[in-house]
């Protein structure tokens, strides 16, 4: 194979260029070596390809020049999905599936089948998955929400958030609530501990030995927790716990954040508050216990101690809870609350608008 001086210069420029793919530069180098009279066997070894591959690129260069070194596009051109199909995928994803489908939510395959069956739109589930990624739509996931209907919602939010972000000087802020009906569950067979390449394993069946109720108070400033387990959650037990929780803070103003449960406002509790004017109750809005910081701590103890625990008795459960609280308090740190009243109210308004949009979409 002989090359002219122009062809050689052209191929060398291609090999030296930083703007061409490495595969194209390699093919040009194969042709250059062939034009220099190199043996087919040596070229194949240097290029890391087979002998027939060397022959193919030599032949294609002879037939078509530099254009022959470019890779042929295989297969038919991709058929473009019409904009209407994409619009329907997005619109249906943002609605609940029609009642006649019996579906609670869309999957890529169920939506593709519905479009093909009901609207004559043929798209693959791969295409729907790509649209969901591009539009950040995740119908396979779900969460929970609740919009409070408390007429004094804004005022109560401002009151509680004010205690978190700017507590009164020298005062103590306690976040108080109860975690009820904690079950003492015992597995029917021993738990298998973590081993190499295996997670901890436990039986699916269990024996229930009873329940307890955890009364807890979180010191918002220090992160320390006072907790007591009691067999019954009622006004009497709540008041007894509250007295113990405020005992270490004698002589100080005490602000207690709690929810609207009836046991927090019994006649005995109201009488006690009247006799102890240094204690002030601040109620979260109805249906908004998430504003109470102790709920964060309840989630932590559930994940780290209770949910995966094995308890042969209620006493064992109570002991573990006490041990956890003692361990927590050895290195207690307060939660950093950053959400302002303005931000919370704005998110609530956005949630209300989204609910109205969903209702409107589903009614179409």
TALINPE-V909471 format. One record per helix or strand of 2 or more residues. SS is the DSSP state (~ for helix, > for strand). FROM is the first residue (numbers start at 1). TO is the last residue. If there is no record, write none. Layout:
<<SS & FROM & TO> <SS & FROM & TO>>
//
This chain:
<<~ & 5 & 16> <~ & 22 & 35> <~ & 40 & 47> <~ & 51 & 69> <~ & 83 & 93> <~ & 99 & 101> <~ & 108 & 119> <~ & 125 & 135> <~ & 153 & 165> <> & 172 & 187> <> & 206 & 219> <> & 225 & 230> <~ & 235 & 247> <> & 254 & 258> <~ & 262 & 265> <~ & 267 & 275> <> & 279 & 283> <~ & 289 & 291> <~ & 294 & 306> <~ & 314 & 330> <~ & 341 & 362>>
//
